[in-house]
Amino acid sequence: MDKQALLSNAGYQQPDGPMIPDPSTAASSEDPQDEEFPSAPPADMLDDVVGYEGTIAGGGEGRFVPPPASIAEEARNDVPHPQRAWSIPSITEETAREAFIQFASSKCCYSSSPAKEMDFRDLRPYNTYRYRLESFTESRSTEWTTVPYKGQFVDGSAYGVPPLPWNIIVKMPPVFQDHTMNIPVPHTSSMKGCHACMAMGRRACTKCTATGKVKCWVCHGRGFRFTDDRCNHCNGIGLQCCDSCAGCGTKPCGMCKQSGQLLVYIQLTIKWKNYISEQVADQQSGLPVDCYSKVTGQNVCTDEQVRVYPIIGFPDSQVDQASQRAIQEHQVQLASTSRIIQQFL
C-alpha cells in the first residue's frame, strides 16, 4: 500500500472569495527587531476588525481559525466500501527456488546445489502487510504584524470589508507536500506611529543612557591609571565616547527603520501539511519492523479521495482495524484546526 508518486489535486476547489494573485509581493519584516523592545505592537494600536476578534499580536504562532462548517461538511460521510475480491499475491515454487539460489550464490562458502535439487513438500505464505494513510491538510491562523512604513500602499478598511480567513483564495501547492504561506489580510492595514521610538525614528541609547559617554575602559572612570598618572585614553576625564551610538546618545530605531511610522496589518498564515499513519500487520515473518521502510512490495489496494473508505473484509483483520483506526484518528485530531483536502492510502 505504498504510494509511488505524488498525485495531482484534481477535484479540489477553493472557497469563493477575494483572490490573492501573488503572495510573494506581500509586505514582510525585513530585519530582526532590537531585543530591547518587544516586536508586538501594544493593544491600543490594533484596530477592531469584524471576524478577527481575538487575533493576537506577535508571538509567531497566531490564532488558529477552524474551518467553517460549510467546508468541514463538504466531504461525504464515511460509508462501508463495496465488498471487493481481494487478490493476494503468493510465491510459487520457482520463485522461492530462485530466491534460495541467489542467496546461496551471494555467500562465498555456500553451495547452490541444495537449493537447485531440493524438493518442496510444503510452501506456506507469511505475508506482511503495511497500511499507510496520508491526509493532506490545510490550516489557517492570524496575527497582527508590523513592518516599517516606507510609503507603501495602505490597504485599509476604506477599500472594502476584510474577508474572513477561509474566504481568502490562494494558490495551493502540490498535494502531499508541506508548505507555508504568509499573506496580509486585505483591507486590514493602517499606518501608526512607532511605539518603540514614540514616532521619532530614533531612541535613546541604553548603553550610555542617552549621554553619549561611557566609563573609560582603561581607568574604569577614575581618570588616573595609577596614583598620579593621568589616563591618556580619556585625558583624565574618566569618560569616553559611546561606541554603541557613536556619541550621539540616540540610535536609529530598528522597529521602524528611522521612518517613525509602522504599517500594521493582520497576517494570515496558511500551512499545508501531510500527516502520515502507518501500521504493519506481520504474520510471523520475523523481520524487525524498522526494516519494512527499506524494502519494496506489491500494492494490493490504493485509493485517493477527499475522504477514503475504511478497508473491510481484508484477509488479515489487522488491516481492517488499522484502516478504521487511522481514518478515525485523522478525522478527530485534524478536524479541530484543519481541513482535510485529500487522503491517500
PyMOL commands that set and color helices and strands:
alter all, ss='L'
color gray80, all
select helices_A, chain A and resi 23-25+43-45+69-72+93-105+113-117+157-159+165-167+289-294+317-334
alter helices_A, ss='H'
color red, helices_A
select strands_A, chain A and resi 56-57+63-65+128-148+179-184+190-193+202-204+213-215+239-241+250-252+261-282+304-305+338-344
alter strands_A, ss='S'
color yellow, strands_A
deselect
rebuild
show_as cartoon
